[in-house]
Amino acid sequence: MKSINVFLACTAIACAAMAKLPAPSDEAKAKAAEAAAKTAYAGKVDAYQLCKSQDKTAAHYYKTAKSDGKETHPAVATAPCTDPGAFSYVPAGAASAPAAAPAAPAAMAAAKDKKKP
């Protein structure tokens, strides 16, 4: 009976501690978004490397099968492997900041014109 009470007390304390966790900061959200972008990029690189490996294996198979006189099935045309390029991450907030910057001087000029009656 004591073990059940201890378990329930620990569970209650853990729930109370989790309920008081603060919301993630903007910096934490940005780091999480960058980590997600890096993970997605790593998946693209892995897919590219797999595609290149499969192409190499298929080319070797058809080359050796032809020279050995084996009957092969015709090669199926597939999409070419696309290189994902170098990793680059642009935060969502940074892309919209330059667009908003030119609007600010125009708004200030309009406000100055309103003050000059």
VOMAR-92695 format. One record per residue: residue in three letters; x, y, z of N, C-alpha, C, CB in turn; residue number from 1. Coordinates in nm, 4 decimals, decimal comma. Glycine has a CB too. Layout:
<sites>
+------+----------+----------+----------+----------+----------+----------+----------+----------+----------+----------+----------+----------+-----+
! rest !      nxx !      nyy !      nzz !     caxx !     cayy !     cazz !      cxx !      cyy !      czz !     cbxx !     cbyy !     cbzz !  nr !
+------+----------+----------+----------+----------+----------+----------+----------+----------+----------+----------+----------+----------+-----+
!  ALA !        X !        Y !        Z !        X !        Y !        Z !        X !        Y !        Z !        X !        Y !        Z ! NUM !
...
+------+----------+----------+----------+----------+----------+----------+----------+----------+----------+----------+----------+----------+-----+
</sites>
This chain:
<sites>
+------+----------+----------+----------+----------+----------+----------+----------+----------+----------+----------+----------+----------+-----+
! rest !      nxx !      nyy !      nzz !     caxx !     cayy !     cazz !      cxx !      cyy !      czz !     cbxx !     cbyy !     cbzz !  nr !
+------+----------+----------+----------+----------+----------+----------+----------+----------+----------+----------+----------+----------+-----+
!  MET !   0,0823 !  -0,1181 !   0,0000 !   0,0000 !   0,0000 !   0,0000 !   0,0875 !   0,1254 !   0,0000 !  -0,0940 !  -0,0008 !   0,1204 !   1 !
!  LYS !   0,2023 !   0,1180 !   0,0735 !   0,2906 !   0,2329 !   0,0790 !   0,3478 !   0,2645 !  -0,0592 !   0,4035 !   0,2081 !   0,1788 !   2 !
!  SER !   0,3797 !   0,1608 !  -0,1360 !   0,4388 !   0,1838 !  -0,2688 !   0,3396 !   0,2529 !  -0,3623 !   0,4850 !   0,0505 !  -0,3307 !   3 !
!  ILE !   0,2125 !   0,2210 !  -0,3483 !   0,1102 !   0,2863 !  -0,4308 !   0,0992 !   0,4336 !  -0,3933 !  -0,0271 !   0,2162 !  -0,4144 !   4 !
!  ASN !   0,1027 !   0,4630 !  -0,2647 !   0,0956 !   0,6023 !  -0,2199 !   0,2173 !   0,6817 !  -0,2654 !   0,0835 !   0,6086 !  -0,0678 !   5 !
!  VAL !   0,3346 !   0,6201 !  -0,2588 !   0,4565 !   0,6872 !  -0,3042 !   0,4481 !   0,7130 !  -0,4540 !   0,5820 !   0,6028 !  -0,2706 !   6 !
!  PHE !   0,4014 !   0,6146 !  -0,5281 !   0,3861 !   0,6303 !  -0,6730 !   0,2892 !   0,7433 !  -0,7059 !   0,3375 !   0,4993 !  -0,7364 !   7 !
!  LEU !   0,1771 !   0,7483 !  -0,6386 !   0,0788 !   0,8536 !  -0,6635 !   0,1346 !   0,9911 !  -0,6263 !  -0,0500 !   0,8259 !  -0,5847 !   8 !
!  ALA !   0,2097 !   0,9988 !  -0,5188 !   0,2686 !   1,1264 !  -0,4783 !   0,3707 !   1,1729 !  -0,5821 !   0,3350 !   1,1140 !  -0,3393 !   9 !
!  CYS !   0,4546 !   1,0808 !  -0,6284 !   0,5538 !   1,1162 !  -0,7307 !   0,4871 !   1,1588 !  -0,8605 !   0,6476 !   0,9985 !  -0,7571 !  10 !
!  THR !   0,3811 !   1,0909 !  -0,8979 !   0,3074 !   1,1268 !  -1,0184 !   0,2454 !   1,2648 !  -1,0055 !   0,1995 !   1,0235 !  -1,0475 !  11 !
!  ALA !   0,1900 !   1,2963 !  -0,8916 !   0,1302 !   1,4277 !  -0,8698 !   0,2358 !   1,5384 !  -0,8765 !   0,0583 !   1,4314 !  -0,7343 !  12 !
!  ILE !   0,3516 !   1,5129 !  -0,8179 !   0,4595 !   1,6124 !  -0,8214 !   0,5092 !   1,6321 !  -0,9639 !   0,5762 !   1,5697 !  -0,7299 !  13 !
!  ALA !   0,5224 !   1,5228 !  -1,0380 !   0,5690 !   1,5328 !  -1,1765 !   0,4692 !   1,6095 !  -1,2628 !   0,5925 !   1,3931 !  -1,2351 !  14 !
!  CYS !   0,3417 !   1,5845 !  -1,2432 !   0,2386 !   1,6568 !  -1,3196 !   0,2399 !   1,8056 !  -1,2857 !   0,0988 !   1,5976 !  -1,2914 !  15 !
!  ALA !   0,2582 !   1,8364 !  -1,1600 !   0,2624 !   1,9767 !  -1,1195 !   0,3844 !   2,0467 !  -1,1773 !   0,2627 !   1,9882 !  -0,9672 !  16 !
!  ALA !   0,4960 !   1,9769 !  -1,1819 !   0,6181 !   2,0369 !  -1,2375 !   0,6035 !   2,0595 !  -1,3873 !   0,7405 !   1,9475 !  -1,2092 !  17 !
!  MET !   0,5427 !   1,9656 !  -1,4573 !   0,5257 !   1,9804 !  -1,6023 !   0,4242 !   2,0893 !  -1,6349 !   0,4818 !   1,8475 !  -1,6650 !  18 !
!  ALA !   0,3280 !   2,1086 !  -1,5499 !   0,2260 !   2,2092 !  -1,5757 !   0,2824 !   2,3498 !  -1,5651 !   0,1102 !   2,1924 !  -1,4795 !  19 !
!  LYS !   0,3935 !   2,3686 !  -1,4940 !   0,4491 !   2,5006 !  -1,4723 !   0,5649 !   2,5337 !  -1,5660 !   0,4944 !   2,5127 !  -1,3309 !  20 !
!  LEU !   0,5895 !   2,4504 !  -1,6650 !   0,6977 !   2,4793 !  -1,7580 !   0,6629 !   2,6019 !  -1,8410 !   0,7256 !   2,3582 !  -1,8490 !  21 !
!  PRO !   0,7581 !   2,6918 !  -1,8593 !   0,7295 !   2,8124 !  -1,9376 !   0,7207 !   2,7807 !  -2,0869 !   0,8374 !   2,9189 !  -1,9129 !  22 !
!  ALA !   0,6565 !   2,8688 !  -2,1580 !   0,6474 !   2,8535 !  -2,3032 !   0,7869 !   2,8751 !  -2,3634 !   0,5433 !   2,9542 !  -2,3644 !  23 !
!  PRO !   0,8168 !   2,8082 !  -2,4734 !   0,9498 !   2,8256 !  -2,5325 !   0,9700 !   2,9684 !  -2,5818 !   0,9703 !   2,7271 !  -2,6479 !  24 !
!  SER !   1,0926 !   3,0165 !  -2,5679 !   1,1239 !   3,1527 !  -2,6107 !   1,1381 !   3,1570 !  -2,7625 !   1,2536 !   3,2036 !  -2,5425 !  25 !
!  ASP !   1,1456 !   3,2787 !  -2,8161 !   1,1630 !   3,2934 !  -2,9606 !   1,2953 !   3,2331 !  -3,0059 !   1,1560 !   3,4410 !  -3,0006 !  26 !
!  GLU !   1,3980 !   3,2462 !  -2,9213 !   1,5286 !   3,1895 !  -2,9551 !   1,5215 !   3,0369 !  -2,9615 !   1,6347 !   3,2336 !  -2,8524 !  27 !
!  ALA !   1,4499 !   2,9760 !  -2,8669 !   1,4348 !   2,8306 !  -2,8663 !   1,3554 !   2,7838 !  -2,9882 !   1,3657 !   2,7844 !  -2,7370 !  28 !
!  LYS !   1,2531 !   2,8619 !  -3,0245 !   1,1747 !   2,8274 !  -3,1433 !   1,2598 !   2,8372 !  -3,2693 !   1,0522 !   2,9189 !  -3,1553 !  29 !
!  ALA !   1,3462 !   2,9380 !  -3,2751 !   1,4339 !   2,9548 !  -3,3914 !   1,5332 !   2,8399 !  -3,4021 !   1,5089 !   3,0882 !  -3,3834 !  30 !
!  LYS !   1,5889 !   2,7991 !  -3,2876 !   1,6818 !   2,6862 !  -3,2880 !   1,6116 !   2,5584 !  -3,3307 !   1,7448 !   2,6679 !  -3,1498 !  31 !
!  ALA !   1,4888 !   2,5393 !  -3,2856 !   1,4134 !   2,4202 !  -3,3237 !   1,3827 !   2,4208 !  -3,4730 !   1,2834 !   2,4111 !  -3,2431 !  32 !
!  ALA !   1,3501 !   2,5379 !  -3,5277 !   1,3222 !   2,5471 !  -3,6707 !   1,4483 !   2,5192 !  -3,7524 !   1,2659 !   2,6857 !  -3,7054 !  33 !
!  GLU !   1,5619 !   2,5699 !  -3,7049 !   1,6878 !   2,5437 !  -3,7754 !   1,7244 !   2,3953 !  -3,7681 !   1,8017 !   2,6296 !  -3,7161 !  34 !
!  ALA !   1,7016 !   2,3335 !  -3,6539 !   1,7292 !   2,1901 !  -3,6402 !   1,6399 !   2,1088 !  -3,7331 !   1,7090 !   2,1448 !  -3,4945 !  35 !
!  ALA !   1,5148 !   2,1505 !  -3,7470 !   1,4243 !   2,0816 !  -3,8385 !   1,4702 !   2,0979 !  -3,9833 !   1,2812 !   2,1344 !  -3,8219 !  36 !
!  ALA !   1,5187 !   2,2170 !  -4,0171 !   1,5691 !   2,2406 !  -4,1528 !   1,6934 !   2,1559 !  -4,1804 !   1,6012 !   2,3899 !  -4,1731 !  37 !
!  LYS !   1,7820 !   2,1447 !  -4,0803 !   1,9019 !   2,0622 !  -4,0966 !   1,8649 !   1,9156 !  -4,1139 !   1,9956 !   2,0791 !  -3,9763 !  38 !
!  THR !   1,7657 !   1,8700 !  -4,0398 !   1,7214 !   1,7316 !  -4,0508 !   1,6614 !   1,7051 !  -4,1890 !   1,6189 !   1,6991 !  -3,9408 !  39 !
!  ALA !   1,5814 !   1,7987 !  -4,2382 !   1,5235 !   1,7832 !  -4,3713 !   1,6324 !   1,7819 !  -4,4780 !   1,4230 !   1,8955 !  -4,3995 !  40 !
!  TYR !   1,7327 !   1,8675 !  -4,4623 !   1,8443 !   1,8707 !  -4,5574 !   1,9223 !   1,7393 !  -4,5543 !   1,9382 !   1,9889 !  -4,5263 !  41 !
!  ALA !   1,9442 !   1,6862 !  -4,4344 !   2,0152 !   1,5591 !  -4,4229 !   1,9379 !   1,4478 !  -4,4930 !   2,0380 !   1,5233 !  -4,2754 !  42 !
!  GLY !   1,8071 !   1,4505 !  -4,4861 !   1,7248 !   1,3525 !  -4,5564 !   1,7404 !   1,3652 !  -4,7078 !   1,5780 !   1,3689 !  -4,5173 !  43 !
!  LYS !   1,7477 !   1,4895 !  -4,7572 !   1,7669 !   1,5110 !  -4,9003 !   1,9033 !   1,4614 !  -4,9452 !   1,7511 !   1,6587 !  -4,9347 !  44 !
!  VAL !   2,0057 !   1,4849 !  -4,8648 !   2,1409 !   1,4381 !  -4,8980 !   2,1441 !   1,2860 !  -4,8993 !   2,2451 !   1,4934 !  -4,7971 !  45 !
!  ASP !   2,0807 !   1,2242 !  -4,8008 !   2,0763 !   1,0783 !  -4,7961 !   2,0049 !   1,0213 !  -4,9187 !   2,0065 !   1,0314 !  -4,6679 !  46 !
!  ALA !   1,8944 !   1,0829 !  -4,9583 !   1,8211 !   1,0371 !  -5,0765 !   1,9056 !   1,0518 !  -5,2025 !   1,6901 !   1,1150 !  -5,0917 !  47 !
!  TYR !   1,9805 !   1,1611 !  -5,2116 !   2,0684 !   1,1829 !  -5,3276 !   2,1784 !   1,0770 !  -5,3323 !   2,1310 !   1,3244 !  -5,3228 !  48 !
!  GLN !   2,2404 !   1,0503 !  -5,2193 !   2,3460 !   0,9504 !  -5,2156 !   2,2929 !   0,8111 !  -5,2480 !   2,4128 !   0,9503 !  -5,0793 !  49 !
!  LEU !   2,1725 !   0,7794 !  -5,2005 !   2,1107 !   0,6517 !  -5,2321 !   2,0816 !   0,6419 !  -5,3812 !   1,9822 !   0,6327 !  -5,1513 !  50 !
!  CYS !   2,0317 !   0,7479 !  -5,4399 !   2,0016 !   0,7503 !  -5,5832 !   2,1283 !   0,7269 !  -5,6649 !   1,9365 !   0,8844 !  -5,6228 !  51 !
!  LYS !   2,2358 !   0,7959 !  -5,6293 !   2,3628 !   0,7783 !  -5,7009 !   2,4134 !   0,6342 !  -5,6864 !   2,4693 !   0,8781 !  -5,6478 !  52 !
!  SER !   2,4009 !   0,5777 !  -5,5677 !   2,4449 !   0,4412 !  -5,5438 !   2,3629 !   0,3411 !  -5,6257 !   2,4350 !   0,4083 !  -5,3950 !  53 !
!  GLN !   2,2317 !   0,3634 !  -5,6325 !   2,1464 !   0,2747 !  -5,7107 !   2,1795 !   0,2843 !  -5,8593 !   1,9989 !   0,3080 !  -5,6871 !  54 !
!  ASP !   2,2056 !   0,4045 !  -5,9081 !   2,2440 !   0,4211 !  -6,0484 !   2,3737 !   0,3477 !  -6,0783 !   2,2586 !   0,5695 !  -6,0828 !  55 !
!  LYS !   2,4697 !   0,3600 !  -5,9887 !   2,5993 !   0,2946 !  -6,0069 !   2,5832 !   0,1426 !  -6,0064 !   2,6980 !   0,3383 !  -5,8966 !  56 !
!  THR !   2,5022 !   0,0918 !  -5,9143 !   2,4794 !  -0,0525 !  -5,9049 !   2,4080 !  -0,1042 !  -6,0295 !   2,3976 !  -0,0861 !  -5,7790 !  57 !
!  ALA !   2,3083 !  -0,0311 !  -6,0763 !   2,2359 !  -0,0739 !  -6,1957 !   2,3263 !  -0,0718 !  -6,3189 !   2,1136 !   0,0156 !  -6,2187 !  58 !
!  ALA !   2,4094 !   0,0318 !  -6,3298 !   2,5016 !   0,0387 !  -6,4437 !   2,5993 !  -0,0782 !  -6,4407 !   2,5786 !   0,1724 !  -6,4432 !  59 !
!  HIS !   2,6487 !  -0,1113 !  -6,3237 !   2,7411 !  -0,2242 !  -6,3109 !   2,6706 !  -0,3550 !  -6,3462 !   2,7989 !  -0,2315 !  -6,1677 !  60 !
!  TYR !   2,5475 !  -0,3712 !  -6,3000 !   2,4718 !  -0,4931 !  -6,3293 !   2,4525 !  -0,5106 !  -6,4792 !   2,3359 !  -0,4900 !  -6,2590 !  61 !
!  TYR !   2,4072 !  -0,4062 !  -6,5474 !   2,3821 !  -0,4183 !  -6,6907 !   2,5119 !  -0,4410 !  -6,7681 !   2,3112 !  -0,2931 !  -6,7427 !  62 !
!  LYS !   2,6199 !  -0,3798 !  -6,7218 !   2,7488 !  -0,3974 !  -6,7885 !   2,7974 !  -0,5418 !  -6,7744 !   2,8532 !  -0,2998 !  -6,7305 !  63 !
!  THR !   2,7917 !  -0,5966 !  -6,6536 !   2,8398 !  -0,7332 !  -6,6317 !   2,7444 !  -0,8371 !  -6,6890 !   2,8599 !  -0,7585 !  -6,4833 !  64 !
!  ALA !   2,6154 !  -0,8099 !  -6,6858 !   2,5193 !  -0,9057 !  -6,7399 !   2,5341 !  -0,9160 !  -6,8917 !   2,3752 !  -0,8648 !  -6,7026 !  65 !
!  LYS !   2,5590 !  -0,8037 !  -6,9564 !   2,5781 !  -0,8043 !  -7,1015 !   2,7047 !  -0,8815 !  -7,1390 !   2,5857 !  -0,6601 !  -7,1555 !  66 !
!  SER !   2,8116 !  -0,8582 !  -7,0649 !   2,9379 !  -0,9247 !  -7,0974 !   2,9322 !  -1,0741 !  -7,0658 !   3,0532 !  -0,8594 !  -7,0209 !  67 !
!  ASP !   2,8509 !  -1,1162 !  -6,9693 !   2,8367 !  -1,2576 !  -6,9357 !   2,7356 !  -1,3275 !  -7,0256 !   2,7954 !  -1,2729 !  -6,7904 !  68 !
!  GLY !   2,6642 !  -1,2525 !  -7,1078 !   2,5649 !  -1,3108 !  -7,1977 !   2,4330 !  -1,3437 !  -7,1298 !   2,6201 !  -1,4347 !  -7,2597 !  69 !
!  LYS !   2,4100 !  -1,2875 !  -7,0133 !   2,2834 !  -1,3109 !  -6,9433 !   2,1744 !  -1,2247 !  -7,0054 !   2,2972 !  -1,2806 !  -6,7916 !  70 !
!  GLU !   2,0522 !  -1,2769 !  -6,9955 !   1,9375 !  -1,1995 !  -7,0445 !   1,8958 !  -1,1011 !  -6,9345 !   1,8171 !  -1,2942 !  -7,0848 !  71 !
!  THR !   1,8799 !  -0,9765 !  -6,9711 !   1,8391 !  -0,8746 !  -6,8743 !   1,7085 !  -0,8117 !  -6,9178 !   1,9478 !  -0,7666 !  -6,8585 !  72 !
!  HIS !   1,6398 !  -0,7606 !  -6,8210 !   1,5190 !  -0,6847 !  -6,8505 !   1,5610 !  -0,5462 !  -6,8973 !   1,4245 !  -0,6764 !  -6,7258 !  73 !
!  PRO !   1,4797 !  -0,4843 !  -6,9805 !   1,5184 !  -0,3494 !  -7,0253 !   1,5220 !  -0,2524 !  -6,9075 !   1,4205 !  -0,2976 !  -7,1336 !  74 !
!  ALA !   1,6131 !  -0,1587 !  -6,9160 !   1,6268 !  -0,0586 !  -6,8100 !   1,5051 !   0,0325 !  -6,8101 !   1,7567 !   0,0241 !  -6,8279 !  75 !
!  VAL !   1,4588 !   0,0646 !  -6,6923 !   1,3444 !   0,1540 !  -6,6770 !   1,3972 !   0,2955 !  -6,6603 !   1,2549 !   0,1124 !  -6,5554 !  76 !
!  ALA !   1,3408 !   0,3876 !  -6,7375 !   1,3830 !   0,5274 !  -6,7267 !   1,3309 !   0,5863 !  -6,5955 !   1,3320 !   0,6105 !  -6,8484 !  77 !
!  THR !   1,4200 !   0,6459 !  -6,5202 !   1,3821 !   0,7088 !  -6,3935 !   1,4266 !   0,8544 !  -6,3955 !   1,4448 !   0,6335 !  -6,2719 !  78 !
!  ALA !   1,3772 !   0,9283 !  -6,3010 !   1,4156 !   1,0692 !  -6,2899 !   1,5630 !   1,0773 !  -6,2503 !   1,3258 !   1,1440 !  -6,1859 !  79 !
!  PRO !   1,6338 !   1,1769 !  -6,3005 !   1,7754 !   1,1890 !  -6,2630 !   1,7887 !   1,2284 !  -6,1157 !   1,8469 !   1,2932 !  -6,3530 !  80 !
!  CYS !   1,9019 !   1,1935 !  -6,0591 !   1,9301 !   1,2292 !  -5,9194 !   1,9502 !   1,3802 !  -5,9109 !   2,0565 !   1,1529 !  -5,8653 !  81 !
!  THR !   1,8866 !   1,4424 !  -5,8146 !   1,9015 !   1,5876 !  -5,7990 !   1,9853 !   1,6162 !  -5,6755 !   1,7626 !   1,6578 !  -5,7885 !  82 !
!  ASP !   2,0931 !   1,6895 !  -5,6970 !   2,1835 !   1,7269 !  -5,5886 !   2,1181 !   1,8368 !  -5,5052 !   2,3215 !   1,7741 !  -5,6443 !  83 !
!  PRO !   2,1061 !   1,8182 !  -5,3717 !   2,0427 !   1,9211 !  -5,2892 !   2,1274 !   2,0458 !  -5,2712 !   2,0099 !   1,8647 !  -5,1553 !  84 !
!  GLY !   2,2542 !   2,0416 !  -5,3101 !   2,3402 !   2,1587 !  -5,2958 !   2,3859 !   2,1764 !  -5,1525 !   2,2679 !   2,2836 !  -5,3427 !  85 !
!  ALA !   2,4432 !   2,2911 !  -5,1251 !   2,4927 !   2,3214 !  -4,9907 !   2,3765 !   2,3629 !  -4,9002 !   2,6001 !   2,4332 !  -4,9957 !  86 !
!  PHE !   2,3918 !   2,3368 !  -4,7717 !   2,2875 !   2,3729 !  -4,6756 !   2,2840 !   2,5235 !  -4,6568 !   2,3106 !   2,3025 !  -4,5403 !  87 !
!  SER !   2,1654 !   2,5782 !  -4,6641 !   2,1472 !   2,7199 !  -4,6332 !   2,0130 !   2,7335 !  -4,5616 !   2,1528 !   2,8096 !  -4,7636 !  88 !
!  TYR !   2,0148 !   2,8059 !  -4,4534 !   1,8940 !   2,8245 !  -4,3736 !   1,8644 !   2,9731 !  -4,3619 !   1,9091 !   2,7603 !  -4,2332 !  89 !
!  VAL !   1,7444 !   3,0112 !  -4,3996 !   1,7001 !   3,1495 !  -4,3863 !   1,5811 !   3,1488 !  -4,2907 !   1,6622 !   3,2130 !  -4,5266 !  90 !
!  PRO !   1,5950 !   3,2091 !  -4,1743 !   1,4830 !   3,2114 !  -4,0800 !   1,3615 !   3,2804 !  -4,1412 !   1,5238 !   3,2821 !  -3,9501 !  91 !
!  ALA !   1,2450 !   3,2382 !  -4,0999 !   1,1204 !   3,2927 !  -4,1547 !   1,1094 !   3,4425 !  -4,1275 !   0,9991 !   3,2194 !  -4,0952 !  92 !
!  GLY !   1,1515 !   3,4883 !  -4,0128 !   1,1423 !   3,6310 !  -3,9772 !   1,2392 !   3,7148 !  -4,0573 !   1,1688 !   3,6508 !  -3,8286 !  93 !
!  ALA !   1,3537 !   3,6609 !  -4,0964 !   1,4546 !   3,7371 !  -4,1699 !   1,4092 !   3,7633 !  -4,3132 !   1,5889 !   3,6626 !  -4,1697 !  94 !
!  ALA !   1,3302 !   3,6744 !  -4,3697 !   1,2842 !   3,6923 !  -4,5072 !   1,1830 !   3,8063 !  -4,5171 !   1,2225 !   3,5624 !  -4,5600 !  95 !
!  SER !   1,1029 !   3,8266 !  -4,4133 !   1,0012 !   3,9314 !  -4,4195 !   1,0535 !   4,0663 !  -4,3688 !   0,8793 !   3,8897 !  -4,3384 !  96 !
!  ALA !   1,1653 !   4,0689 !  -4,2991 !   1,2173 !   4,1939 !  -4,2441 !   1,2586 !   4,2937 !  -4,3528 !   1,3357 !   4,1647 !  -4,1544 !  97 !
!  PRO !   1,3316 !   4,2547 !  -4,4587 !   1,3675 !   4,3524 !  -4,5614 !   1,2456 !   4,4104 !  -4,6337 !   1,4601 !   4,2884 !  -4,6620 !  98 !
!  ALA !   1,1411 !   4,3325 !  -4,6483 !   1,0221 !   4,3825 !  -4,7150 !   0,9537 !   4,4898 !  -4,6302 !   0,9252 !   4,2677 !  -4,7443 !  99 !
!  ALA !   0,9628 !   4,4771 !  -4,4985 !   0,8971 !   4,5722 !  -4,4096 !   0,9809 !   4,6994 !  -4,3904 !   0,8698 !   4,5068 !  -4,2744 ! 100 !
!  ALA !   1,1094 !   4,6919 !  -4,4107 !   1,1974 !   4,8063 !  -4,3867 !   1,1673 !   4,9260 !  -4,4785 !   1,3416 !   4,7637 !  -4,4049 ! 101 !
!  PRO !   1,1473 !   4,9112 !  -4,6085 !   1,1200 !   5,0277 !  -4,6923 !   0,9867 !   5,0952 !  -4,6609 !   1,1222 !   4,9872 !  -4,8367 ! 102 !
!  ALA !   0,8936 !   5,0230 !  -4,6045 !   0,7633 !   5,0813 !  -4,5742 !   0,7727 !   5,1800 !  -4,4576 !   0,6619 !   4,9708 !  -4,5420 ! 103 !
!  ALA !   0,8667 !   5,1620 !  -4,3672 !   0,8778 !   5,2475 !  -4,2491 !   0,9087 !   5,3932 !  -4,2850 !   0,9856 !   5,1937 !  -4,1566 ! 104 !
!  PRO !   1,0054 !   5,4260 !  -4,3724 !   1,0293 !   5,5658 !  -4,4066 !   0,9090 !   5,6321 !  -4,4736 !   1,1492 !   5,5760 !  -4,4970 ! 105 !
!  ALA !   0,8362 !   5,5562 !  -4,5531 !   0,7182 !   5,6128 !  -4,6187 !   0,6114 !   5,6482 !  -4,5147 !   0,6611 !   5,5136 !  -4,7230 ! 106 !
!  ALA !   0,5971 !   5,5642 !  -4,4146 !   0,4984 !   5,5905 !  -4,3097 !   0,5405 !   5,7137 !  -4,2278 !   0,4824 !   5,4659 !  -4,2171 ! 107 !
!  MET !   0,6694 !   5,7290 !  -4,2036 !   0,7175 !   5,8460 !  -4,1276 !   0,6951 !   5,9747 !  -4,2072 !   0,8682 !   5,8305 !  -4,0927 ! 108 !
!  ALA !   0,7178 !   5,9706 !  -4,3363 !   0,6960 !   6,0887 !  -4,4192 !   0,5495 !   6,1287 !  -4,4210 !   0,7446 !   6,0635 !  -4,5610 ! 109 !
!  ALA !   0,4622 !   6,0281 !  -4,4281 !   0,3191 !   6,0556 !  -4,4272 !   0,2762 !   6,1152 !  -4,2942 !   0,2401 !   5,9284 !  -4,4559 ! 110 !
!  ALA !   0,3354 !   6,0685 !  -4,1846 !   0,3024 !   6,1228 !  -4,0529 !   0,3482 !   6,2676 !  -4,0394 !   0,3657 !   6,0377 !  -3,9430 ! 111 !
!  LYS !   0,4651 !   6,3020 !  -4,0970 !   0,5171 !   6,4383 !  -4,0930 !   0,4275 !   6,5315 !  -4,1740 !   0,6616 !   6,4429 !  -4,1464 ! 112 !
!  ASP !   0,3752 !   6,4823 !  -4,2864 !   0,2872 !   6,5635 !  -4,3686 !   0,1573 !   6,5952 !  -4,2983 !   0,2588 !   6,4942 !  -4,4985 ! 113 !
!  LYS !   0,1082 !   6,5008 !  -4,2180 !  -0,0158 !   6,5217 !  -4,1436 !   0,0046 !   6,6249 !  -4,0326 !  -0,0661 !   6,3886 !  -4,0843 ! 114 !
!  LYS !   0,1240 !   6,6354 !  -3,9776 !   0,1494 !   6,7268 !  -3,8666 !   0,1679 !   6,8701 !  -3,9172 !   0,2737 !   6,6818 !  -3,7875 ! 115 !
!  LYS !   0,1911 !   6,8915 !  -4,0459 !   0,2143 !   7,0251 !  -4,1005 !   0,0855 !   7,0854 !  -4,1577 !   0,3225 !   7,0197 !  -4,2090 ! 116 !
!  PRO !  -0,0106 !   7,1255 !  -4,0790 !  -0,1311 !   7,1876 !  -4,1384 !  -0,1135 !   7,3343 !  -4,1681 !  -0,2492 !   7,1704 !  -4,0468 ! 117 !
+------+----------+----------+----------+----------+----------+----------+----------+----------+----------+----------+----------+----------+-----+
</sites>
